[in-house]
Amino acid sequence: MFSYLIQTIIFIFGMCIGSFINVCIYRLPASKSIIDPFRSICPNCGSIIRFYDNIPVLSYLLLKGRCRHCNKLISYRYPLVEIMSGTFALCTFLKFGHTLEALVYFAFITALLIITFIDINHKIIPDIITIPGIPAGFLASFILPSITYKESLLGLLAGGGSLLLVGCVYYLIKKAEGMGGGDIKLMAMIGTIVGWKGILFTIFFSSLIGTLVGITIMLRTKNGMKVALPFGPFLSISAVAYIFFGPDLISWYLNLLT
């Protein structure tokens, strides 16, 4: 009974962090402060949202997805992000326990959630997250038992270097930018947390997901060939998949080959 109570608290804590993630997703692309105003505001009318209207998910359901002041619809993204954040907080706790490792991974996933939704909405990856995230990820390697600082450094070089190489080759062939600088910095940040092995997994898995999504869009829309897909979400999904399943999947695959 006590364990279920702890899990519930962690899930609620994760949803509260999700509320802050929504603030970052909304304000960072607009170059607005994420702490001023400190309280959340309606994205439509700019009114300050009272604390009882800002309870994760519950307030959205009670208000039927509308602002109390202007009565305009608020995007379903807000409760979605809160639920995702709560779920990741709980999953991280269940896998890594009550440890600094769990806290580091959840902070990393939080950053990836912000990056994912900003990239989907605005086709940009904010430097304010990835650039500080690179040294922060390297320092985290001294805490994480699954990676050494040498592996973190190799992951940084392999992550950023691999996408930089892809971008250069694409430019030489197509004479156009095929891989944005934001993706390169994101991959470097990911590399500091997952190491070079995680980078190989992330590259393969993100390419697979991106290809499947691209083919689906191409088949379902007439101008599918002209749709530019942000690659940041695929990298983020793959990095999170590696944290939870990567080593086991790699061991399973290697066992198949032997």
SULDA-V546653 format. One record per backbone hydrogen bond with DSSP energy under -1.0 kcal/mol. CO is the residue of the C=O (numbers start at 1). NH is the residue of the N-H. If there is no record, write none. Layout:
co nh
CO NH
CO NH
This chain:
co nh
1 5
2 6
3 7
4 8
5 9
6 10
7 11
8 12
9 13
10 14
11 15
12 16
13 17
14 18
15 19
16 20
17 21
18 22
19 23
20 24
21 25
22 26
23 27
24 28
27 32
28 31
40 49
42 46
47 42
50 53
51 54
55 59
56 58
57 61
58 62
59 63
60 65
61 64
63 66
65 74
67 71
72 67
75 78
76 80
77 81
78 82
79 83
80 84
81 85
82 86
83 87
84 88
85 89
86 90
87 91
88 92
89 93
90 94
91 95
92 96
93 97
97 99
99 103
100 104
101 105
102 106
103 107
104 108
105 109
106 110
107 111
108 112
109 113
110 114
111 115
112 116
113 117
114 118
115 119
116 120
117 121
118 122
119 123
126 129
126 130
127 131
129 133
130 134
132 136
133 137
134 138
135 139
136 140
139 142
140 143
140 144
148 152
149 153
150 154
151 155
152 156
153 157
154 158
155 159
156 160
157 161
158 162
159 163
160 164
161 165
162 166
163 167
164 168
165 169
166 170
167 171
168 172
169 173
170 174
171 175
180 184
181 185
182 186
183 187
184 188
185 189
186 190
187 191
188 192
190 193
190 194
191 195
194 198
195 199
196 200
197 201
198 202
199 203
200 204
201 205
202 206
203 207
204 208
205 209
206 210
207 211
208 212
209 213
210 214
211 215
212 216
213 217
214 218
215 219
216 220
217 221
223 226
224 227
231 235
232 236
233 237
234 238
235 239
236 240
237 241
238 242
239 243
240 244
241 245
245 249
246 250
247 251
248 252
249 253
250 254
251 255
252 256
253 257
